[in-house]
Amino acid sequence: MGFAIVKRSVSIAGHRTSISLEEPFWAGLREIAERDKLSVQALIGCIDAERGEQNLSSAIRVFVLADLRERLNRADADQRVGDVP
């Protein structure tokens, strides 16, 4: 199962840069931005500000994965609470 890399240009902190991500990560980024009522560009700016020395594309992938894991853990916890008599 392979996904094509999609390259997009964004402005971060006043400069243009290109970001290459697989489409599922772009889709995840859009979903998170919509949920948090941010533009994708603003969300990328937040990730960029927190990434330290990590490559931006890698930081975005880790961010999207961490968000997914957090939502899954929360859903699992909510389900367990609902199962308690």
C-alpha positions in Angstrom: 0.0 0.0 0.0 1.7 3.2 -1.2 0.6 6.8 -1.1 1.9 9.4 -3.4 3.8 12.3 -1.9 2.0 15.6 -2.4 4.1 18.8 -2.2 2.4 22.1 -1.2 3.8 25.6 -0.6 2.8 27.5 2.6 3.9 30.7 4.2 5.3 30.2 7.7 6.6 33.1 9.8 6.7 35.3 6.8 8.6 33.0 4.4 7.4 30.5 1.8 8.4 26.9 2.1 7.4 23.6 0.5 6.2 20.7 2.5 6.0 17.1 1.1 3.6 14.7 2.8 1.5 11.7 1.8 -2.1 12.6 1.1 -3.5 10.8 4.3 -1.3 13.2 6.4 -2.6 16.2 4.4 -6.2 15.0 5.0 -5.5 14.5 8.8 -4.0 17.9 9.0 -7.1 19.4 7.3 -9.4 17.6 9.7 -7.4 18.8 12.8 -7.4 22.3 11.5 -11.1 22.3 10.9 -11.8 20.8 14.3 -9.6 23.4 16.0 -11.1 26.2 13.8 -7.7 27.1 12.3 -6.4 27.3 8.7 -4.1 24.5 7.7 -1.4 27.2 7.3 -1.9 28.4 10.9 -1.8 24.9 12.2 1.4 24.2 10.3 2.8 27.5 11.8 2.0 26.2 15.3 3.7 22.8 14.6 6.7 24.7 13.2 7.0 26.8 16.3 7.1 23.7 18.5 9.2 21.3 16.4 12.7 22.3 17.6 15.3 20.8 15.3 13.0 18.2 13.8 12.3 18.2 10.1 9.0 20.0 9.4 7.4 17.2 7.4 8.4 14.7 10.1 7.0 17.0 12.8 3.7 17.2 10.9 3.5 13.4 10.6 4.2 12.9 14.3 1.7 15.6 15.2 -1.1 14.0 13.1 -0.3 10.6 14.5 -0.2 11.9 18.1 -3.6 13.6 17.6 -5.1 10.3 16.2 -3.7 8.3 19.1 -5.0 10.8 21.6 -8.5 10.6 20.1 -8.4 6.8 20.0 -7.3 6.7 23.7 -10.1 9.1 24.6 -12.7 7.1 22.8 -11.5 3.9 24.4 -11.7 5.5 27.9 -15.1 6.9 27.2 -16.3 3.4 26.1 -14.9 1.9 29.3 -16.7 4.4 31.4 -19.9 3.7 29.5 -19.5 0.0 30.2 -19.4 0.4 34.0 -22.7 -0.6 35.5 
